[in-house]
Structures are given as structure tokens and as C-alpha cells.
Amino acid sequence: MPAPSNDTNTDAIRAIEALTVASTTAAKHRKDKVNTVVDPICNYAYQNGLDRHQLTAIIHLVTRKTELDQTTCTTLVKNLYPRQSVSPQVVIRVVTGLGQGQTKPSIATQSALLKWLIAVLDVLEDPSVLSKLYGVLFNQLDVMGTRTPLCHLLSLITRRKHVRPFRIQQLLEMVHLTGQDSALVGLLHVYKDYYPDIIIGNAAKSRASLPVPSHDEWRQRLQAIQEADADRAEQLLVQPGGFKVVRRGAKRTKASIVPDVHTSHAGASSVTLEEIDNADGLVKNLHKIELPNQVLAALKDPLFQKYLILNPSDAALRRIELWLESYLREVVDAAANGTPTPPHLSELLQGLLTFTQATKTLLPTVQVFLETYLPVWSGDKDSDAILGLVSYCPIQNFRAFRKSILEPAEQAVISKSGADDDYTRIITLYTQLSINWNLAANNGSNGPATADGDAAAQNFALLTSHIHASILCLLVAYPPPPTTAITSALHHYTTLASLSSATTPLAIPPSHTLYTLLFQPSLATLSSTCALLATYKRAFESGQHAATLPRETTNAFNGYLMDVANLLWRNRALTSHDPNALACLCAPPLAARLNAYLAALPPIPSTALPPGGAAAAAAAAEEPAPATGTGPEYSLAALFGLPFNALTAAMSLAAFRRVEDAAAGAAASTSTTSSGVRHPPGPVTQRSLHRVAKAGGLVPELSWKAYRVEVLRWLVARGARGMRDFMFVTMKDLMKEGLPAAAAAAGSGGGA
């Protein structure tokens, strides 16, 4: 159902305003017939429903004496389709319109309004408002014309002992003994329609007491309107804190396998979840709350979930599991036989995931279901819900878990043809599973080491090793994984860096994984990998358990830091001369062949400097022409630095051009001409900076280190801040000179 357009909504507002004017004008004095505005209002209400302001405006008209005729009032009440929940103010207004008096509406209108309250009982914003008005409603029973719908309404909302069936039976006995009039007997007959336990015997029968039942068509239309509005709003009337029962529309439970929260026949001293509307109410009445009719509603309702977390109920959880066992068994059988799965499976799985995320506990029945369903699962249907449930499997023997759950899930997702995000979803599963198992391992070992704590730590370590191997396989797969999968892998290791403790020591990426990420043809990946190393560096320095790490882990990580620093900053790429350096796993024979290839290339032609006077020409003449393979531009150790790196070369030159432009602007503001020499096209090197400065360059005071720091700032301004963060937590000479405020905040820590 499409949302009402602004024009349609405006027309409805104008029609209601016109109806308000007509309600105060006698029929003989009106220029137009009232049905010219009533019909558009009713059509709009039937198609789109009435929002709160529109509903309130019409309720104000039909709950008081006006110049509108009875047919108009009845038509309006029959078309009061609320688009959202009905506010307590509207209910109070209806109740105050009941009774006898000059300002009251007609008895026929009052009866229609009571039937309307019965029809919208399931979509009241505050169901307790009618219980609070019980006394007011009960005192209206002397009005014969509204007694039948009023008794029906009272029977639905009553929680008082004096109107329960056994009390009514006592009252009936008193009537027989005292010979009361037939009016009271008739009232008892009305109550008997809603409480069959009453035995009236041969007492005189009243006229037909049952009201005309609400038409199914009206309720179905209300359901369609409210469901359409709920779909547009995604979650209708859910408080941000989740301290109010969710209402998704009239009789929505029939169209959904997960019912709404409803509590029937609550005692006078008990409280229902529907009456809770804030955190204080939940806490104060925690032990007075009556369980709803169907505990399966906990799968979706946030308030019900909070109640079960704060006041656990084994009986409620067992009721949920008993129902799930039967339903999920049908799902597994259907999937194994190739027949259609039971309806509403997607909704149920999503509800189970919502419940599990709230309680942080996977029901045992669900794990049994996963063990039997994953081997026959297609890998794409309900993928987010299935993988989400797998990630909440409790920590257990990893080898059994991998065989029964993890490997079937991986194979189902990876083997299916299609989506580009398959790898991403698998790595996201790894990340969430690592978080949950790490939490369980640490919560189970708060004191000295125990057998259970050691087993949990061992299972977590095995999970981490499996993830390391799987991510490396994904990264080197052909065709190459999408960028989203690489980003997910980086996010996984960033998360892993924050999970270190005495039970679960810091786990660093394997060397092959790290260098595969480092040499990806993406500036964003290079920056993120550097940021990841900076995160690990701070974790090593600030972690209280870092000293307990194995020496080989510390040496390997120091090797990562040294290699990346040599690669991007020190012009010592692919060398292993420094302590702990791994040369990015580049074997010496390969490095020798690369150097031999570079030595065979002809030198880069010398580019003349722009006109700069005699000094510039003399400086250029003094520079000898480089021999083949001897120029610094051909050094393998320097080709991965910021000025030459294929991912940063253009930005490095652009950063230097900005410095030159700033210097030229400053010179122009102090003199009429500028004779400074600009850097020639091509990468900026330590040697070229010296040549330009010697020839009278625009920025003669810029050192080689200052230039590279300027490049880092240029990269940060364009979203690639990872390299700046890495350098400022690793290079001691940069930290000694002090950092700008932003740099210090992002890269605090000691040098390596």
C-alpha cells in the first residue's frame, strides 16, 4: 500500500476542517450538503487510515452534541481506521462522551463508539487506560441502549474480583433469594455471553444480549492499513530503549508466526507487560509481571526479552524450545527431502537471531537444528540469520564444532555461485564468533587458571588458527576477492587486537596474510594495513598481558614494523639487514634478480630545470650524467617509498606542488617578481631536493624528512591516515620532534 501523498493528506485536512464548520451550522443554513465533505473523509480513511491528529479531530466531533445528523455520525464512526496506535487521549475522550446529557451524542452514536473501542482494543497505545476507567464505564450500565456493547467491553478489560464469574454467580443466587427485578437478571444474561461458566438456570431470559459481531472485513482493512504503515516506519511505536510492548497492527498475529504480546485474565495484584512503558516500571514490577499467553512473542518483543533476562524463567524457555523442536524438525525434513520448507521460516529465523542477540545465549534446540540443517542448506536462503545464529554457538570443543557446524556453513556459502559478498559474510561470521568465544573464555576464568579455563583458551586459540588459515586462503584465491572481503579481513584483525587478555593472549596476523594485504593494489588497503599495525603497536605497549606473549610472537611483530618502515620511509625495502627484518618475505634470489633487471634499464633522461638564472645553469652543468643503473631512481630499496610507490607517487608530488605554490604566493606578496626554481616533473627524491635547493628553489629550507611528513599530512587530508598513524607510533625521530594535536591523539605510543 503506497503512502498517502502530501496533496491527498492536505485535502483530507481541509475536508475535516470543513466538517468541523458544518457541525456547528444548522442543516438549513449550510450552503453545501454535508456529505460532500464526509464522503472524501471516509474514502481517505478507508484507503490510508487516519493519523493521530485526524483521528482526534473526528473523535471530538462525534463525542459531543452537534448539528450533524445520525447517519453522518454513524458513517464517520464506521470509518475510523487509525493508521497508528490509538492514544489514551482518544480513549478518554470516547469514554467521557458516554452517558446522558444535553451535550452528549445520541445513544446510537455512543453504541457505535463502544463497538469501535472493542474493535481497536488490540491497537491501543496504552491498554491499561481502559482498566483505569473501569469504574466510569461500569457506572454507565444503567443506560439500556449501550448496555450490550458496554458489557462486552467490560468483560474484556475486567481484572476485579467482584465481576468475575464466581462473584456473578453469588449475585445471581442473591437475586433468586430476594426476588430482584428482571433488569438485573438481564444484566447477568449479558455477562453470561462472555463468561459461559455462569449458570442462570430458569431465570427469565432477556432479549438478545450479544452485540452484532464486528465485521471481519473491517478488521482486515484495519490490519492492512496498520501493517502498511508499520512497513513504512519499520518498527511501529517501538521506544528507543525498548521498554514498551511492540504493537504491529490489529490481528497481526494471524499473519505472523511470531505473535504479539498479549496477557489475558491477569490478576488484580499482577502486572502485564502491556502496562509497562519505562525502565522504572519494569524494575518496580519485575516480580509481579504475569507471563503473556504465548511466550514465543519473546522472539521479537524487546520488552519481553528484557524481562526474561532480568527474571529468568526455565518454564518459559522450555515452552519456547518445545515449540521450536517440532517446527524446526519439519524444516530439516523438508530440506532433506527437497520439499518446500514450512511457511514463515525466514521470519522465525530472524526472530531467533533477535532473541539470541538480546540474551547472548543460543538455545540448545537451535544448535541441534544447525547441526542437522547446515549440511543440506543452500547457502543463500536466510543467510544473514543462519550465519548470525552460528556466531552465537557457545564455546565448545573446537574440532567437533568445526566438523558439525563451522565447515558445513563455510562450504554452503563459498560453494554456491553468485554473490560477491560471500567472502565478506564468512569473515564477518569469524569476527562475531571470535568476539563471543573470547568473552566466554574470559568470563569462565576470572580467578586462577582452571581446567575449564585452560580448555576454553585452547579452543579459542584453535578457532583463531583456523580463521588465520581461512582468511589467507580467501586473500590468495582466484579470482581475487572483492575489496569488501579485504576490508572485512582488516576489520577482523583490528577487532582481534582488542581481545587480548591473560586467558586469550594477543594474536597477530600470520606473515603471509600481512604481506598479502600490504601489497594489495589499493591505497585504502595500504593505509588500513598500516593503521592495523599501529593499533597492534599500541596494544603491545599498553596491554597488561603483553609481557606474557611468547618471544617469537614479539619478534615476528617487530619484524612487521621494521619491514613496513623500511618499505615506506627508510628506502630499505625488501632488505633483511636490520634486526628482526623479514624483507617482506622476499627471498634473496628474487631480490637479486629484481636488482639485476633495474641495473639493465637505461637512466632516466635529465630534465632541465626551469629558468633560474646563471646559478641554476651552473648547478645543472656541475651535475654529472648518471650511468646505466646507477641513478637513485633505479634503487630497488627506494622504489616502494612514498615518492615512488605506485599508490602514493601522484599524491606525493601533489603535496610538494602545494608547498611550492604556497612559497610562490608568499614571495609574490613581498616582491613584484619571483625567481625561485620549481622542481622538475617526476618523483621528489632526496637528491632532487638538493639539486633544486642548490639552483635557488622556491622552498630551499625543506628537508627530506619534512617533505615526507608533508606527504603524510596530504594523505591524511584525503582519508588515508593509516601511514601517518604508523609512522608516528614507530619512528622515534618523528616523536621526538613533537606532533600536531591531531597526530598526537591518533598516534600516541613509543617508538620501535
RONU-519139 format. One line per field, with one value per residue (C-alpha): chain; x negated, y, z negated. Coordinates in steps of 0.001 Angstrom, whole numbers, always signed. Layout:
BEGIN
c	c(A:...)
x	c(X:...)
y	c(Y:...)
z	c(Z:...)
***
This chain:
BEGIN
c	c(A:A:A:A:A:A:A:A:A:A:A:A:A:A:A:A:A:A:A:A:A:A:A:A:A:A:A:A:A:A:A:A:A:A:A:A:A:A:A:A:A:A:A:A:A:A:A:A:A:A:A:A:A:A:A:A:A:A:A:A:A:A:A:A:A:A:A:A:A:A:A:A:A:A:A:A:A:A:A:A:A:A:A:A:A:A:A:A:A:A:A:A:A:A:A:A:A:A:A:A:A:A:A:A:A:A:A:A:A:A:A:A:A:A:A:A:A:A:A:A:A:A:A:A:A:A:A:A:A:A:A:A:A:A:A:A:A:A:A:A:A:A:A:A:A:A:A:A:A:A:A:A:A:A:A:A:A:A:A:A:A:A:A:A:A:A:A:A:A:A:A:A:A:A:A:A:A:A:A:A:A:A:A:A:A:A:A:A:A:A:A:A:A:A:A:A:A:A:A:A:A:A:A:A:A:A:A:A:A:A:A:A:A:A:A:A:A:A:A:A:A:A:A:A:A:A:A:A:A:A:A:A:A:A:A:A:A:A:A:A:A:A:A:A:A:A:A:A:A:A:A:A:A:A:A:A:A:A:A:A:A:A:A:A:A:A:A:A:A:A:A:A:A:A:A:A:A:A:A:A:A:A:A:A:A:A:A:A:A:A:A:A:A:A:A:A:A:A:A:A:A:A:A:A:A:A:A:A:A:A:A:A:A:A:A:A:A:A:A:A:A:A:A:A:A:A:A:A:A:A:A:A:A:A:A:A:A:A:A:A:A:A:A:A:A:A:A:A:A:A:A:A:A:A:A:A:A:A:A:A:A:A:A:A:A:A:A:A:A:A:A:A:A:A:A:A:A:A:A:A:A:A:A:A:A:A:A:A:A:A:A:A:A:A:A:A:A:A:A:A:A:A:A:A:A:A:A:A:A:A:A:A:A:A:A:A:A:A:A:A:A:A:A:A:A:A:A:A:A:A:A:A:A:A:A:A:A:A:A:A:A:A:A:A:A:A:A:A:A:A:A:A:A:A:A:A:A:A:A:A:A:A:A:A:A:A:A:A:A:A:A:A:A:A:A:A:A:A:A:A:A:A:A:A:A:A:A:A:A:A:A:A:A:A:A:A:A:A:A:A:A:A:A:A:A:A:A:A:A:A:A:A:A:A:A:A:A:A:A:A:A:A:A:A:A:A:A:A:A:A:A:A:A:A:A:A:A:A:A:A:A:A:A:A:A:A:A:A:A:A:A:A:A:A:A:A:A:A:A:A:A:A:A:A:A:A:A:A:A:A:A:A:A:A:A:A:A:A:A:A:A:A:A:A:A:A:A:A:A:A:A:A:A:A:A:A:A:A:A:A:A:A:A:A:A:A:A:A:A:A:A:A:A:A:A:A:A:A:A:A:A:A:A:A:A:A:A:A:A:A:A:A:A:A:A:A:A:A:A:A:A:A:A:A:A:A:A:A:A:A:A:A:A:A:A:A:A:A:A:A:A:A:A:A:A:A:A:A:A:A:A:A:A:A:A:A:A:A:A:A:A:A:A:A:A:A:A:A:A:A:A:A:A:A:A:A:A:A:A:A:A:A:A:A:A:A:A:A:A:A:A:A:A:A:A:A:A:A:A:A:A:A:A:A:A:A:A:A:A:A:A:A:A:A:A:A:A:A:A:A:A:A:A:A:A:A:A:A:A:A:A:A)
x	c(+0:-1621:-1998:+539:-801:-1138:+1642:+4022:+3203:+3767:+7151:+8192:+7194:+9204:+12216:+12058:+11857:+14905:+16750:+15924:+17518:+20549:+21018:+21823:+24153:+27783:+28573:+30921:+28204:+25464:+24511:+23429:+24589:+22525:+21934:+19715:+17052:+17983:+17525:+13941:+13008:+14391:+12714:+9397:+9732:+10545:+7624:+4891:+6140:+6278:+3209:+3392:+4362:+7064:+8468:+8553:+10341:+13128:+13472:+14052:+16903:+18719:+18403:+20490:+23814:+23509:+25636:+24570:+27325:+27273:+26411:+23348:+22140:+22608:+20795:+17872:+17535:+17637:+14706:+12471:+9485:+6471:+3229:+1146:+1963:+4838:+3633:+5007:+6403:+8694:+9927:+10614:+12486:+14719:+15446:+16296:+18771:+20867:+23957:+26988:+26982:+27626:+24036:+23746:+24063:+27008:+27320:+26828:+23553:+22429:+23154:+21151:+18242:+18213:+18134:+15282:+13346:+13813:+12551:+9399:+8604:+5515:+4013:+4315:+1091:+1737:+4037:+4268:+6167:+9478:+8788:+8192:+11559:+13358:+15364:+16523:+17643:+19373:+21459:+22887:+24581:+27904:+28183:+30181:+29135:+25396:+25562:+24773:+21540:+20559:+20826:+18775:+16069:+16089:+15722:+12588:+10874:+12021:+9495:+11619:+12828:+16338:+17156:+15540:+17834:+17964:+18905:+21626:+22907:+23191:+25044:+27440:+28199:+28949:+31322:+33243:+33472:+34551:+36684:+34929:+36299:+35675:+33320:+30537:+31248:+30947:+27603:+26448:+27509:+25345:+22350:+23113:+22408:+18774:+18486:+20116:+19348:+22353:+25364:+28553:+30991:+34644:+34300:+36130:+34274:+33565:+33623:+30722:+27699:+24886:+23829:+23601:+20089:+17582:+17304:+14181:+13835:+13432:+10740:+8908:+8900:+7544:+4850:+3827:+3646:+1566:-760:-1424:-2226:-4409:-6348:-6965:-8086:-9898:-9137:-5889:-5781:-8985:-10568:-14313:-15035:-12736:-10699:-7312:-5499:-5648:-2346:-2342:+1306:+4719:+4795:+1295:+568:+2688:+409:-2769:-4203:-5599:-2663:-2425:-2490:+967:+1791:+5296:+7013:+4293:+4949:+5772:+2363:+349:-1011:-1135:-3935:-1462:-1220:-4978:-6138:-9522:-12548:-11350:-8062:-9864:-12181:-9490:-7094:-9646:-8317:-4654:-4589:-2356:-3735:-1948:+296:-2321:-5964:-7015:-6396:-9775:-11495:-10674:-9491:-12369:-10493:-9693:-13357:-14480:-12019:-13407:-16972:-16248:-13870:-14894:-12175:-13132:-9495:-9178:-12372:-11283:-7939:-9791:-12094:-9264:-7543:-10793:-11681:-8557:-8743:-12472:-12229:-9771:-12227:-15074:-12914:-11640:-15166:-16465:-13598:-13765:-10234:-9206:-10069:-7275:-5924:-7315:-10760:-12551:-10531:-11182:-14938:-15152:-13176:-15540:-18513:-16938:-16246:-19780:-21398:-19415:-20029:-23545:-22604:-21799:-19007:-20248:-17428:-18754:-22264:-20864:-18891:-22021:-23941:-21276:-20237:-23608:-24672:-21547:-21391:-21622:-23902:-21861:-18382:-18176:-21942:-22230:-20030:-21711:-25268:-24226:-22960:-26161:-28201:-26424:-27224:-28694:-32379:-32952:-35356:-36575:-37294:-33754:-32317:-34311:-33171:-29489:-28760:-31588:-32773:-29234:-28439:-31634:-31122:-27483:-28319:-31526:-30374:-27213:-27501:-26625:-27009:-30191:-29765:-30176:-33722:-32631:-29856:-32217:-34781:-32007:-30979:-34580:-34713:-31474:-32326:-35744:-34143:-31621:-34115:-36654:-34030:-33016:-36642:-37411:-34171:-34858:-38283:-38039:-40362:-43437:-43827:-41454:-40921:-37808:-39645:-42558:-40180:-38322:-41575:-42766:-39524:-39714:-43313:-42266:-39463:-41917:-44323:-41516:-40460:-44057:-44308:-40862:-41462:-44783:-43071:-40422:-43002:-45040:-42030:-41484:-39709:-40871:-38391:-36378:-37516:-34766:-36304:-39721:-38137:-36373:-39664:-41297:-38338:-38624:-42260:-41566:-38894:-41249:-43777:-41303:-40562:-43845:-43854:-45718:-43444:-43465:-46849:-47241:-47142:-48865:-48164:-50401:-53246:-51863:-48487:-50030:-52279:-49457:-47416:-50384:-50951:-47319:-46905:-44777:-45776:-42871:-44114:-47699:-46529:-44274:-47077:-49379:-46611:-46187:-49873:-49633:-46691:-48670:-51669:-49587:-48105:-51610:-52648:-49534:-48318:-48747:-49444:-51794:-54812:-53454:-53465:-55848:-59132:-58610:-55344:-57050:-59968:-57599:-55640:-58816:-59766:-56479:-57158:-60710:-59683:-56918:-59137:-61912:-59410:-57718:-60105:-63734:-64365:-65471:-62665:-62997:-66164:-66814:-69895:-68050:-67231:-64079:-63532:-61925:-62406:-58638:-59337:-61150:-63762:-67336:-67494:-64333:-65694:-68940:-67032:-64972:-68124:-69711:-66646:-66816:-70540:-69894:-67457:-68704:-68983:-66115:-66854:-67890:-65092:-66273:-65292:-63051:-64818:-66507:-69387:-73081:-73205:-70664:-72522:-75847:-74345:-72860:-76188:-78029:-75703:-77290:-75012:-74110:-75481:-73206:-71622:-73458:-70843:-68905:-65697:-66639:-67302:-65036:-65253:-63718:-61086:-58450:-58909:-56285:-57645:-57984:-55267:-52703:-49903:-51323:-53600:-50997:-49896:-53493:-54226:-50949:-51891:-55202:-53477:-51245:-54317:-55842:-52614:-52457:-56068:-55392:-52334:-54351:-57096:-54576:-53125:-56523:-58034:-56984:-58728:-59688:-62885:-62566:-63142:-60410:-61030:-61053:-58381:-58826:-59213:-60724:-63850:-66452:-68865:-66372:-65523:-69218:-69578:-66568:-67695:-71163:-69658:-67629:-64390:-61208:-61488:-65207:-64650:-62511:-64415:-63894:-62144:-59992:-58881:-57770:-55933:-54117:-53165:-51740:-49635:-48456:-47365:-45540:-43584:-42389:-41305:-44466:-45653:-46950:-50507:-50758:-49495:-52002:-54980:-54229:-53963:-57003:-59650:-61396:-62812:-59296:-58014:-60989:-60152:-56579:-53349:-50419:-47445:-45569:-48627:-49441:-45922:-45931:-49467:-50428:-52884:-56528:-58852:-60126)
y	c(+0:+3276:+6069:+8879:+11780:+15244:+16533:+13765:+14374:+18115:+17514:+15313:+18004:+20597:+18284:+17721:+21483:+21960:+19238:+20998:+24172:+22251:+20599:+23979:+25097:+24035:+21944:+24564:+27230:+25266:+26200:+22660:+19260:+17725:+14506:+16447:+16530:+13325:+11076:+12268:+11845:+8299:+7355:+8720:+6879:+3604:+3908:+5327:+5371:+8422:+9732:+10826:+14447:+13491:+10783:+13151:+15829:+13451:+11917:+15413:+15830:+12544:+12540:+15671:+17071:+18749:+19704:+16564:+14060:+10490:+8947:+11160:+10346:+6608:+6708:+8585:+6139:+3136:+4613:+5493:+3427:+4502:+4459:+4191:+3103:+4804:+7264:+7291:+10791:+9452:+6630:+9060:+11350:+8475:+7399:+10936:+11113:+8296:+8763:+11010:+14759:+17671:+17790:+14028:+12394:+10172:+6695:+5169:+7066:+6022:+2387:+2667:+4245:+1400:-1163:+815:+635:-3140:-3362:-1305:-2895:-4594:-1366:+845:+2621:+2056:-967:-176:+3061:+1200:-701:+2615:+3816:+654:+2400:+5105:+2523:+359:+3297:+3610:+199:+1814:+3111:+433:+1422:+941:-1911:-4735:-3351:-1942:-5359:-6811:-4204:-4661:-8412:-7884:-5467:-6589:-7721:-7094:-9915:-8577:-9077:-12466:-15429:-16823:-13404:-13058:-16497:-15341:-12269:-14457:-16549:-13373:-12313:-15601:-15254:-11634:-11579:-8674:-7215:-8662:-5839:-7293:-10743:-9341:-7830:-11262:-12759:-10229:-11229:-14904:-14350:-13596:-15865:-19231:-20575:-18655:-20902:-18893:-21783:-20958:-17267:-15113:-14633:-11169:-10080:-10986:-9690:-10425:-7427:-7679:-9082:-6791:-7486:-9382:-7073:-4050:-5762:-6967:-3451:-2075:-4746:-3873:-150:-591:-3168:-861:+1976:-359:-1376:+2267:+3039:-344:-642:+875:+2500:+931:+3122:+3781:+1993:-945:-520:-784:-3683:-3630:-3329:-4109:-3756:-5214:-9037:-9056:-12265:-14200:-13146:-13798:-16926:-14846:-13392:-10035:-9835:-10350:-11209:-12442:-12835:-11144:-10988:-7845:-7885:-8763:-6559:-7252:-6369:-4252:-1910:-1264:+1871:+2736:+1215:+2156:+374:-2788:-2781:-1996:-4652:-7265:-9995:-9091:-9433:-12152:-14171:-13411:-16005:-17051:-16959:-17233:-13464:-13096:-13801:-10298:-8151:-6199:-5680:-9382:-10173:-7760:-9357:-12859:-11584:-9888:-12565:-15870:-18451:-22024:-22829:-20074:-21099:-24728:-23751:-21933:-24906:-27418:-25460:-24924:-28627:-29548:-26712:-26950:-30714:-30089:-27603:-30124:-32905:-30636:-29503:-33096:-34278:-31330:-30199:-26622:-25560:-24628:-21111:-18184:-19822:-16563:-14682:-17314:-17417:-13638:-13715:-16337:-14173:-11115:-13132:-14570:-11175:-9800:-12678:-13517:-17203:-19679:-22071:-25697:-26637:-24124:-25578:-29061:-27611:-26022:-29295:-31074:-28222:-26796:-29913:-29560:-25747:-23984:-21239:-18275:-18577:-16728:-16404:-13476:-15150:-18577:-17213:-14894:-17855:-19805:-16928:-17320:-21011:-21394:-22098:-25846:-28442:-26731:-29844:-31144:-27684:-27257:-30602:-30301:-26586:-24337:-26283:-27008:-23292:-22303:-24823:-23841:-20147:-20453:-23254:-21503:-19446:-15824:-13048:-11010:-10709:-14421:-13957:-10888:-12776:-15598:-13185:-11307:-14655:-15218:-11807:-12195:-15756:-14624:-11886:-14266:-17053:-14618:-13228:-16732:-17809:-14804:-14930:-18547:-17839:-14867:-16421:-18642:-20925:-23873:-26879:-25309:-22026:-23768:-25715:-22540:-20744:-23707:-23837:-20091:-20466:-23257:-21071:-18219:-20506:-21787:-18225:-17252:-20068:-19398:-15669:-16343:-18806:-16205:-13490:-15611:-17166:-16747:-14707:-12201:-11440:-8206:-5135:-5668:-9004:-7404:-4650:-7293:-9109:-5897:-5224:-8746:-8284:-4826:-6400:-9221:-6662:-5522:-9012:-9757:-10891:-13276:-16097:-15155:-13583:-11146:-12927:-11206:-11909:-14527:-13082:-14274:-12662:-9362:-9021:-10093:-7204:-4827:-5331:-5125:-2641:-278:+2856:+2327:-1198:+25:+2750:+362:-2200:+469:+1575:-2051:-2310:+953:-495:-3630:-1474:+395:-2907:-4310:-1268:-734:-4313:-5543:-9063:-8140:-9265:-12816:-13180:-15747:-14278:-15496:-13523:-10324:-10855:-11518:-8343:-6276:-7696:-6424:-2947:-2907:-4118:-1551:+1261:+147:-111:+3284:+5514:+4372:+3431:-59:-2074:-5870:-5944:-8069:-6314:-4702:-6687:-8807:-7605:-10234:-8429:-8784:-12494:-11618:-14342:-13090:-14714:-12852:-9550:-10143:-10735:-7590:-5556:-7045:-6061:-2481:-2261:-3121:-239:+2982:+6038:+8468:+11418:+14538:+17083:+20682:+22903:+25857:+29162:+30295:+32439:+31716:+29982:+27423:+26775:+26400:+23970:+21887:+21789:+20522:+17502:+14512:+12352:+9129:+5908:+2994:+1589:+3919:+6638:+6625:+6346:+2723:+1576:-1357:-304:+3106:+2136:+1389:+4666:+7407:+9336:+6226:+3902:+3380:+4085:+7291:+8792:+11146:+12377:+12822:+15107:+16965:+17590:+19111:+21266:+22678:+23620:+25294:+27175:+28432:+29614:+31316:+33044:+34286:+35572:+37342:+39175:+40647:+41355:+42010:+39013:+35549:+33925:+30686:+27411:+24772:+21061:+19341:+16763:+13339:+11902:+14064:+12466:+13485:+14172:+16199:+18320:+19086:+20000:+22313:+24000:+24464:+26030:+28533:+26651:+28109:+26048:+25707:+25114:+21947:+18876:+15334:+14328:+17472:+16747:+13220:+14478:+16908:+13961:+12140:+15187:+15406:+11739:+12286:+15174:+12763:+9971:+7819:+8416:+4921:+5600:+8759:+6839:+4058:+6382:+8418:+5353:+3644:+6203:+7620:+10638:+11789:+11518:+13407:+16486:+16564:+16135:+18318:+17817:+15605:+13482:+13043:+11902:+9357:+8056:+8066:+5392:+4541:+4025:+675)
z	c(+0:+1059:-1453:-1167:+833:-635:+1623:+516:-3122:-2693:-1056:-3988:-6491:-4610:-4466:-8252:-8808:-6587:-8507:-11794:-10472:-9223:-12630:-14159:-11356:-11102:-8036:-6574:-6776:-5049:-1525:-596:-1688:-4455:-2515:-79:-2806:-4672:-1634:-890:-4565:-4680:-1393:-2612:-5945:-4170:-1766:-4017:-7595:-9851:-11586:-15210:-14555:-12049:-14326:-17298:-15267:-14169:-17646:-19038:-16580:-17207:-21021:-21567:-20518:-17097:-14109:-12265:-11570:-12869:-9506:-9183:-12689:-12194:-8859:-10397:-13308:-10977:-9028:-11971:-10768:-12876:-10904:-14079:-17614:-19394:-22022:-25596:-25000:-22275:-24536:-27378:-25010:-23880:-27458:-28558:-25691:-27172:-29263:-29248:-28978:-26691:-25423:-24880:-21457:-20664:-22187:-18713:-18319:-21804:-20999:-17759:-19652:-22202:-19402:-17846:-21137:-21151:-17558:-18225:-21591:-20144:-18826:-21892:-22735:-26446:-27011:-30725:-30111:-29871:-33094:-34827:-33518:-34598:-37305:-34916:-32383:-34979:-36140:-32621:-32763:-33632:-30048:-28286:-24742:-25356:-27901:-25477:-23919:-27309:-28963:-26146:-26681:-30470:-30106:-28017:-30377:-33820:-36391:-39500:-41659:-42085:-38408:-37952:-37171:-40701:-42083:-39480:-40435:-44066:-42890:-40914:-43986:-45875:-43095:-43383:-47136:-47245:-44140:-42424:-39248:-35810:-34793:-36935:-35583:-32089:-33006:-34198:-30885:-29117:-31221:-30576:-26906:-27823:-30889:-29967:-33453:-34805:-35389:-35432:-35340:-34797:-35431:-32974:-29760:-28447:-24906:-22642:-24511:-22148:-20062:-16358:-15826:-14175:-10522:-9540:-6587:-8887:-10937:-7853:-6456:-9740:-9711:-6139:-6925:-10072:-8529:-5604:-7985:-10085:-6988:-6157:-9676:-10020:-13715:-14773:-18173:-19481:-22103:-21620:-24909:-24148:-27347:-25697:-24099:-20295:-18501:-14784:-13963:-14589:-14491:-13030:-14892:-12396:-9561:-11521:-13083:-15954:-17903:-19609:-23381:-24890:-28501:-29329:-32704:-34735:-38454:-40363:-42069:-38981:-36199:-32486:-30115:-28165:-31162:-31304:-29486:-31023:-32757:-36250:-35690:-34619:-37634:-40212:-38928:-37871:-40169:-39665:-35893:-34521:-31612:-28310:-26704:-24141:-25217:-21568:-21425:-23170:-19855:-18653:-21527:-23191:-26470:-26804:-26151:-28878:-31291:-30635:-31043:-34381:-35655:-34018:-33655:-32892:-32248:-29650:-27854:-27876:-26337:-23571:-22968:-22855:-20133:-18231:-18316:-16410:-13891:-13171:-12716:-9896:-8364:-8375:-6950:-4176:-3263:-3234:-1037:+1336:+500:-308:-3823:-6237:-5856:-7826:-8207:-7390:-9975:-12631:-11985:-12146:-15390:-16819:-15886:-17531:-20702:-20728:-20220:-23153:-25568:-24275:-24616:-21863:-22772:-22756:-20390:-17852:-17907:-17321:-14415:-12937:-13119:-11068:-8761:-7653:-5662:-3479:-3498:-124:-1445:-231:-1746:-5089:-5035:-7454:-10072:-9771:-9993:-12797:-14814:-14095:-15501:-18854:-19270:-22773:-23213:-23000:-21673:-18530:-16485:-16975:-16347:-13135:-11791:-12701:-12203:-11001:-7951:-6642:-6929:-5116:-2341:-1851:-1451:+598:+2923:+4069:+7234:+7248:+4733:+4456:+698:-100:-1414:-3331:-5096:-6063:-7546:-9362:-10872:-12007:-13663:-15606:-16610:-17877:-19981:-21545:-22243:-23661:-26011:-27103:-27616:-29795:-31786:-32632:-34136:-36462:-39009:-38857:-35890:-35933:-33732:-32223:-31688:-30000:-27745:-26776:-25996:-23932:-21943:-21309:-20101:-17735:-16387:-15811:-13966:-11745:-10928:-10108:-7586:-6105:-5607:-3899:-1536:-744:-61:+2383:+4109:+7832:+8979:+6359:+3592:+3755:+1864:-704:-1698:-2177:-4266:-6370:-6925:-8126:-10401:-11812:-12781:-14191:-16388:-17339:-18571:-21240:-22598:-24354:-27987:-30242:-29060:-25370:-24526:-21660:-18288:-15359:-11679:-10043:-7999:-4640:-5402:-6452:-3402:-1085:-2478:-2356:+1375:+2486:+5389:+3304:+1409:-1017:-1800:-2254:-4602:-6555:-6903:-8327:-10687:-11764:-12649:-14580:-16530:-17352:-18338:-20897:-22127:-22638:-24634:-26730:-27181:-30742:-29477:-26642:-28678:-28768:-24986:-23503:-22373:-18809:-18604:-19741:-17324:-14433:-15121:-15424:-12045:-10592:-11950:-10620:-7151:-6714:-7971:-5582:-2759:-3028:-4940:-5149:-1494:-2582:-1023:-786:-2901:-5990:-7360:-10296:-13461:-13099:-9498:-7264:-3930:-3378:-2790:+440:+982:+1648:+5129:+6117:+4789:+6727:+9986:+9472:+8860:+11994:+14024:+12732:+13456:+17095:+17613:+19236:+16978:+16738:+19064:+17187:+17145:+17395:+14545:+15367:+15992:+12816:+13914:+14176:+10808:+11956:+15214:+13412:+10910:+13683:+15556:+12476:+12185:+13959:+16123:+14295:+15686:+16549:+13414:+11034:+10504:+7214:+9218:+10031:+6472:+5557:+1917:+2736:+5296:+2609:+683:+644:+3678:+5916:+4656:+7398:+4903:+3413:+6095:+7584:+4161:+3032:+5978:+5457:+1819:+2909:+5525:+2808:+770:+3833:+4600:+1021:+1248:+4588:+3120:+161:+2487:+4682:+1692:+807:+4224:+7800:+9325:+8210:+9481:+7487:+9315:+9285:+9011:+12435:+13303:+11722:+8216:+5497:+4065:+1546:+4398:+6444:+3420:+3011:+6688:+6660:+3436:+4880:+8016:+5992:+5486:+4101:+890:+206:-3512:-3018:-4215:-3025:-6276:-6334:-2784:-3667:-6743:-4449:-2223:-5238:-6100:-2492:-2631:-5920:-4420:-1710:-4024:-4021:-7566:-8283:-7121:-9256:-12305:-11705:-11290:-14383:-16657:-15137:-14121:-17192:-15365:-14455:-18026:-19462:-17410:-18736:-16839:-15937:-18252:-15808:-15080:-18745:-19524:-16727:-17111:-20767:-21836:-21963:-19041:-17907)
***
